[in-house]
């Protein structure tokens, strides 16, 4: 399994253990469930969605996606015109 896929599966598992899901995060943020899944899989970036997933788990986004929030540039780059 690819590292991004493994990371996505770990996030889903942690959300299940916390009594939540990617779909629940999507409902709370008012976005499509597929959008949250795409962000979790690493195919798209959204600081708001990353923060929403992390908040459900009681951690910071950098703990879930360290490669996206690596030093020295801790601000994620936006690619395209998405959320």
Phi, psi and omega in degrees: 000139180293152180303318180296321179293317178298318180297316179299316180295323177295320178297314179300317180297315180297321177296317177300316180295333178272002179080027182223190180198169175296324178297321179294320177299317180300315179299316181295326181270351180071036178234168179291144178300325179295328178294316179295319178298316180298321178291316180299324180284347179090006181279337177224163178244139171203111180300323181295316180289318177302316179294323179295317178296312181299319180298321177300330182263357179070031179227173174271155178304327181297334178288325181277324182231069183300329180292336179276338185239036184283152177284156001276346182268096184274351178270122181293149178274146177265134177243112179082193185250039182272183179295000000 
